[in-house]
Amino acid sequence: MNKPPAVKRKSAVAQIAPIRSAEVERSTKETSIAVRVNLDGTGDYDVSTGIGFLDHMLEQLARHSLIDLRVRASGDLHIDGHHTTEDTGIALGEAVSKALGDRTGIRRYGAAVIPMDETLTRVTLDASNRPYLIWKVAFTRAKLGEMDTELFKEWFGAFAQAAGITLHVENVYGENNHHIIESCFKGLARALRQAVEIDPRKADAVPSTKGVLGGSL
C-alpha cells in the first residue's frame, strides 16, 4: 500500500506573528514622558500623567482598543496642563506609529459611533500615515476635574499628527461634558482597534495600491 505524501508543517517559530509593540521616551524642558504600547494586547493599562482626568481618558482608550498601555508623564503642571497633555499625545502617537512599522497587513480604516446616555459621538479614522484632524466637538464647561476642556483638541491633534492617522471626531449631540469627551476617547479606541488589526485575508500587503502608506493621495 502506498503511503500518502508527507504533509509539510511550518515550524512553531515560523507561525509566531511579530510582536507589535514599541517604547518612546520624550524629554523637553517642559515635560518628561515615557510610553509603552502593545497593539496586540488585552487592554491592560498603567497610566500616570499627574492629570487625573487625562489618566481616566487614557485608561478608557486602552481598555476599549485592547492596546496595552503604560504611560509615565511629569511636567510643568504648576503652570498649567497644556504641555503635559500635548506631549503625552505626541509620545503615545509616536509609539503607535513605531509599533505599526510599515503598516503591512493592517485593516487601515476604522469607525465607531458611541452612545453614552444622552450623548452620541462619531469617530472615523484612516491609519494612512497622512495625519489630519477634523474636530467638531464643543464644550459648555471650562474644566473637567482639573483639566481645561480646550486641551482635549490639543491632545487629539498631537496624537493624530504623531500616529500618522487621518482622524475625524464629531459629537453629534450631547449635554453632559464628561459624557461628550469620554465618548470621543471611546470612539477613538474602537476605531483604532479596527484599523490596526491585521487583516487575515491580506496580512502580507500594505493596504494601498501604491504599496506604501504616506505621502500624497
Backbone hydrogen bonds, N-H to C=O, Kabsch-Sander energy under -0.5 kcal/mol:
donor,donor_aa,acceptor,acceptor_aa,energy
8,K,6,A,-0.6
15,Q,11,S,-1.2
16,I,12,A,-0.5
16,I,13,V,-1.0
17,A,15,Q,-0.5
20,R,18,P,-0.5
21,S,19,I,-1.3
22,A,37,V,-2.0
24,V,35,V,-2.6
26,R,33,I,-3.0
28,T,31,T,-3.1
32,S,74,S,-2.7
33,I,26,R,-3.3
34,A,72,R,-2.6
35,V,24,V,-3.0
36,R,70,R,-2.3
37,V,22,A,-2.6
38,N,68,D,-1.7
39,L,20,R,-2.6
41,G,38,N,-1.2
41,G,66,L,-0.6
43,G,66,L,-0.6
46,D,69,L,-2.0
48,S,71,V,-1.8
52,G,50,G,-0.6
55,D,51,I,-2.3
56,H,52,G,-2.1
57,M,53,F,-1.9
58,L,54,L,-2.5
59,E,55,D,-2.2
60,Q,56,H,-1.7
61,L,57,M,-2.2
62,A,58,L,-2.2
63,R,59,E,-2.5
64,H,60,Q,-2.3
65,S,61,L,-1.3
66,L,62,A,-1.6
67,I,62,A,-0.8
68,D,38,N,-1.9
68,D,66,L,-0.6
69,L,44,D,-2.6
70,R,36,R,-2.4
71,V,46,D,-2.2
72,R,34,A,-2.5
73,A,48,S,-2.5
74,S,32,S,-2.0
76,D,30,E,-1.3
77,L,75,G,-2.3
79,I,76,D,-1.8
80,D,76,D,-1.4
85,T,81,G,-2.5
86,E,82,H,-2.7
87,D,83,H,-2.6
88,T,84,T,-1.8
89,G,85,T,-1.8
90,I,86,E,-2.2
91,A,87,D,-2.7
92,L,88,T,-2.4
93,G,89,G,-2.2
94,E,90,I,-2.6
95,A,91,A,-2.0
96,V,92,L,-2.2
97,S,93,G,-2.5
98,K,94,E,-2.5
99,A,95,A,-2.4
100,L,96,V,-1.8
101,G,97,S,-1.0
101,G,98,K,-0.5
103,R,100,L,-2.2
105,G,205,A,-2.8
106,I,103,R,-1.2
107,R,197,E,-2.0
108,R,195,A,-2.4
109,Y,107,R,-1.6
110,G,125,L,-2.1
112,A,123,V,-2.6
114,I,112,A,-0.5
114,I,121,T,-3.1
116,M,119,T,-2.7
119,T,116,M,-2.2
120,L,173,Y,-2.8
121,T,114,I,-2.1
122,R,170,E,-3.1
123,V,112,A,-2.9
124,T,168,H,-2.1
125,L,110,G,-2.7
126,D,166,T,-2.2
127,A,108,R,-2.9
128,S,126,D,-2.3
129,N,164,G,-2.7
130,R,164,G,-0.5
132,Y,165,I,-1.9
134,I,167,L,-2.7
135,W,133,L,-0.5
136,K,134,I,-0.5
136,K,169,V,-3.1
144,L,147,M,-2.7
147,M,144,L,-2.2
149,T,142,A,-2.2
151,L,148,D,-1.6
152,F,149,T,-1.4
154,E,150,E,-0.7
155,W,151,L,-2.2
156,F,152,F,-2.5
157,G,153,K,-2.6
158,A,154,E,-2.3
159,F,155,W,-2.7
160,A,156,F,-2.6
161,Q,157,G,-2.2
162,A,158,A,-2.3
163,A,159,F,-2.8
164,G,160,A,-1.3
165,I,160,A,-2.0
166,T,126,D,-2.7
167,L,132,Y,-3.3
167,L,165,I,-0.6
168,H,124,T,-2.9
169,V,134,I,-2.9
169,V,167,L,-0.5
170,E,122,R,-2.7
171,N,136,K,-2.4
172,V,120,L,-1.7
172,V,170,E,-0.9
173,Y,120,L,-1.5
177,N,175,E,-0.5
180,I,176,N,-2.2
181,I,177,N,-2.1
182,E,178,H,-2.3
183,S,179,H,-2.2
184,C,180,I,-1.2
185,F,181,I,-2.1
186,K,182,E,-2.5
187,G,183,S,-2.1
188,L,184,C,-2.3
189,A,185,F,-2.4
190,R,186,K,-2.5
191,A,187,G,-2.5
192,L,188,L,-2.8
193,R,189,A,-2.4
194,Q,190,R,-1.7
195,A,191,A,-2.3
196,V,192,L,-2.4
197,E,193,R,-0.7
197,E,194,Q,-0.6
199,D,105,G,-3.4
202,K,199,D,-1.8
205,A,202,K,-1.3
208,S,206,V,-2.6
211,G,208,S,-1.1
215,G,129,N,-0.6
